[in-house]
Amino acid sequence: MTSASAKITLTYPLYACDFDPNNANRLVVGGGGGAGRSGVGNKITVLDTTSPEALEPSAEIELSRDEDNVTSLAVISQAKGKTALVYAGVNSSPEEQKNGENKHFRVFGIDPPSAKAKEAAAPKISELSRTSLFSNKDPDAYQRIVRLSAPFAGSPQMGAAATGLAKQAQIVLFEASTSGPKSRGRLNLEKEANDLDVIQTSGDQYRLVYCNDYEIHSMNIPAKGGAVTGEPQLIFTTPEDVATGYPRPSFRAIRFLTPGFLLTACNMAKRSGVVLQAYRIAAGATDVTARLSASAKLPKHVAQTTALAVTNLHPPTSPGAGAGDTQFVVAVAGVDCSITLYTLEHSSLASIDVLSKLYPFATVRGVHPHPISGLSFSRFQSPGQLLSTSVTSPSKASKSPASDSTPPVLKLASISVANTAVVHTIPLKKLPAEKPVSDKNPCSPKQPARYVVAARSHGPSPKAIIVVSTVGILLLAMIMQTFLEVRAFTPRDIIGARKWAPASWLKAAGHWGEEMGEAIFKGVLFSELGGVVGGFVRG
């Protein structure tokens, strides 16, 4: 599957990770031992992933040990040469929380190396600001999730943060900016969100989606204006299995594929497996029920999932643009420390979008010694369109993540509470531009060249279907042959059904036996006697 993988062991457990959207060679990870005297610090580390065989720390900041560890993390897309921003969730110290203050939303800056330096210098991380977005003062609550919409030129990124372990579950919407998050509203939830995602659907609108155990909710967010008004709409509820009474699967993670499609990872009840489910949703309306579009069950060894990551190998260049023909890559982390990789095809024809072929192409087992706490894909763009700033270690020269002479690759990062971070390199291949089906058909324009995973995906094996069908046909043939032999419709027996069939079957099939022969004899005798008596009377 992968041509190479690189692993590094840090000094603290990792809980969050994200690639720089403009630099596939920069991975940011965070975690720590939390508040207290555990001896394990709370840190954010920048890893250089330029080499496919080794990971090297290029920058690191140690946070206060009186405060909580990093629980969530997202990297903001910035122009080349500017300070990269990191949004992170870090609870304030217990003493500050007792005073009713918890500035859980932190903004960190990763300064680029100085252009005037004679030698490449390591980037520096510094805290720029901290604020509180949640209204509750629950000391157990923390910022469990932070997610950002994909970056587009000329449009701000919309973000959402969700609480964890809060008495009053909340989701806060905000607009990402260099000066910190600009709050756009707060949603009070009846149930805590298991996961959420944000996408820009057009130049003037974004969309939020979130899930709890059995429901998916969605709402539109205007690009401009103040606090968001309105309530999220329920677009899907997992139906109960009334016939068997078996517990429903629960949603663990959710991601936007396009404005019209969602992908979810569901844990089945009693740790009996994991199912990937893709849903079609109404791109403009939030009150239309989602419909299942594609699904796949993970291998039996995956009892539950702990993380999900998705990326588009041919992303649109402007908000609201059609996805066209493209391939999505899906990574699912299992509780058994494995990663299962899928490809999902998206096709467009005559304004109709279709998902198909949700097939696995690789499974990597034993990636980490302990459960995986996070997954992240690097943002892929074709080499000619890649906008990237390169941040390398001091001993390495600045180098573009991808060039025309370098085969394009996709990077998948995974982290674990066992202090380990692993980056797998997934080779890609280029598909030539596709010609229209017909020159006279305006609905089939020429598709541009795009990239797909080089490894081949494997659909469902036909062996099981063939075996079951063959066994069924043989059983049906034996039943038919038995029936024909018992009914004496065959000149000779093949399986000898008459020898072992019950006598009642043989009588019913026309075998007279003794009782039938005796009855016929009595009928003939009485018929003759009746004729003699009749002749005597006439005579």
Number of C-alpha atoms within 10 A of each C-alpha: 16 15 11 14 19 17 20 15 14 13 15 22 26 30 24 27 28 24 25 25 24 25 23 27 27 24 26 23 26 26 30 26 21 24 20 14 10 10 12 17 23 26 22 26 20 26 24 21 29 22 13 16 14 16 21 16 18 20 19 20 16 13 19 15 20 17 21 24 29 29 24 26 27 24 24 24 24 18 13 14 14 13 20 22 26 22 24 26 27 26 28 23 21 18 12 14 16 12 9 13 17 27 19 24 25 21 23 21 21 21 18 19 19 13 10 7 8 7 13 18 18 19 20 16 22 14 14 15 15 20 14 14 23 25 12 16 16 16 19 13 19 24 25 22 23 24 22 24 22 19 20 15 11 8 15 16 23 28 26 24 24 27 23 18 14 18 16 18 19 24 23 19 27 22 18 21 15 13 10 19 21 16 18 21 16 20 17 14 14 11 15 21 26 20 23 25 23 26 27 28 21 17 15 13 17 22 23 22 25 24 25 21 20 17 17 24 20 24 22 23 24 17 20 11 8 11 15 19 14 10 13 18 17 19 20 20 15 13 10 13 10 8 6 7 8 11 12 16 22 21 26 23 26 27 22 22 21 23 23 18 22 21 24 22 28 23 24 19 15 11 13 13 20 27 21 22 19 26 20 21 23 15 14 15 13 20 16 15 17 20 15 15 16 17 18 17 16 22 14 10 14 23 18 25 27 19 22 24 22 24 22 22 20 20 21 16 14 16 20 18 14 16 20 19 17 19 24 20 21 22 23 26 27 24 19 20 20 20 26 19 21 24 25 21 16 21 15 16 12 10 10 8 17 17 20 15 18 24 21 23 18 18 16 14 14 12 22 21 13 16 21 27 21 24 26 22 26 22 20 24 23 18 16 9 9 17 17 20 24 22 29 25 20 14 10 12 12 14 13 18 22 21 13 9 7 10 12 22 23 21 21 21 25 28 29 25 20 19 19 21 27 21 24 24 22 18 18 16 14 14 11 11 11 13 12 14 12 11 11 9 10 11 14 16 16 14 13 13 12 18 20 23 22 15 15 13 16 14 11 11 8 8 9 10 10 11 11 10 12 12 11 11 12 11 12 12 12 13 11 11 19 19 17 16 20 24 18 16 12 12 8 9 16 10 12 13 17 17 11 9 13 11 13 9 14 17 14 11 16 12 15 14 11 8 8 12 11 11 11 11 11 10 11 11 10 11 11 11 10 11 10 11 11 11 9 8 7 6 6
